[in-house]
Amino acid sequence: MESPKALGLGSSLMSVQELAKEPMLVIPQPYIRSEEEEPSIPSHGSHSLQTIPVIDMNRLVFGQTDLELVNLHFACKEWGFFQLVNHGVESSVVEKLRNEIQGFYKLPLEEKMRYKRKEGDVEGYGQTILMHENQTVDWADRFYMITNPVYRRKDHLLPELPSSLRESLESYISVLQKLAMTLLGLIAKALKIEEKEIEEMFDDGMQAVRLTYYPPCPQPEKVMGLTAHSDATGITILLQVNGVQGFQVKRDGIWIPVNVLPDAFVVNVGDVLEIFSNGLYKSIEHRATVNSEKERISIAMFFNPKFQSEMSIGKQWKEFLDYNDSIGFIFHDDAKRLDRGAKNRYNV
Ligand SMILES: O=C(O)CCC(=O)C(=O)O
């Protein structure tokens, strides 16, 4: 990994937030995206009218279940994304966490550095993990932690957070775990498979959380808040914490902005669910852009199968072998991503 000095960033490699406070005429080179990576937000044309589907959890569970299951199936199949409303998570839980995360990012850098990511680790507070030379650094600070199984929590991270943040995060994690399991059960129904099959795979699975802070950038079109990627998860549940827009999903080669809906979560299908569903559900690329005026904060929770569990396509699709049986893989505990590249290597 490049040293901060080699990148010409000094201590700012540990914090884009601090870098963004400095007067800046030009954006430092490590953050500059190449031409084709620059944001291309559609502001007109038919694509600007497209928006990701909205799923009403209340209708799914208590109301017109069959109709809403069709909508859920469509969203996972055609978009790989949906906004979830009427999810039943108490607004006080979200509100408390919202304030706490905003408070956390207002702490002096020295305080946040108590949780800094250590050399060779993926967990902790820091910036883009640099895997190769000339890699562009995202315009964001992040704090990533494994939260489940509980014995995998790192002593110096979640347990050491300021108590009010820790408590609100714990409450949030616990309600989102329930929400995720309910959603996975409904996804099983939409896929017309036994709920047990999905529940057993995800029950007490590997879960992680990422808090991201995107500072304003004087030249937002030159940088990227979060490089385009798909998630190596079962499902991911995202909260756009402070209501600032910037999240985008790719559809037919075009980046579609995701509107901030009050009290909604953005849910997406990850690579694991794509493979499990024999490619029926899509793990879609997404990214985050930044703007010149407002900071943006998000919290993403990642829900995965159990560590070391054997993964492959669900029983009922095995005979079709579009996603051939040989792609069964172990869900590793060393944070190796099963990314789209990896899937391609399996020739699927
Ligand atoms: O910050 C966002 O809006 C997106 C976050 C995300 O996709 C991630 O953390 O993987």
The ligand as an SDF file (V2000), in Angstrom:
LIG
                    3D

 10  9  0  0  0  0  0  0  0  0999 V2000
  -23.0230    6.1910    0.7790 O   0  0  0  0  0  0  0  0  0  0  0  0
  -23.8300    5.6790    0.0100 C   0  0  0  0  0  0  0  0  0  0  0  0
  -24.8440    6.2440   -0.3520 O   0  0  0  0  0  0  0  0  0  0  0  0
  -23.5440    4.2960   -0.5200 C   0  0  0  0  0  0  0  0  0  0  0  0
  -22.8360    3.4250    0.4580 C   0  0  0  0  0  0  0  0  0  0  0  0
  -22.4670    2.0990   -0.0880 C   0  0  0  0  0  0  0  0  0  0  0  0
  -22.8930    1.6850   -1.1570 O   0  0  0  0  0  0  0  0  0  0  0  0
  -21.5080    1.2860    0.6700 C   0  0  0  0  0  0  0  0  0  0  0  0
  -21.0890    1.6980    1.7610 O   0  0  0  0  0  0  0  0  0  0  0  0
  -21.1480    0.1940    0.1460 O   0  0  0  0  0  0  0  0  0  0  0  0
  1  2  2  0
  2  3  1  0
  2  4  1  0
  4  5  1  0
  5  6  1  0
  6  7  2  0
  6  8  1  0
  8  9  2  0
  8 10  1  0
M  END
$$$$
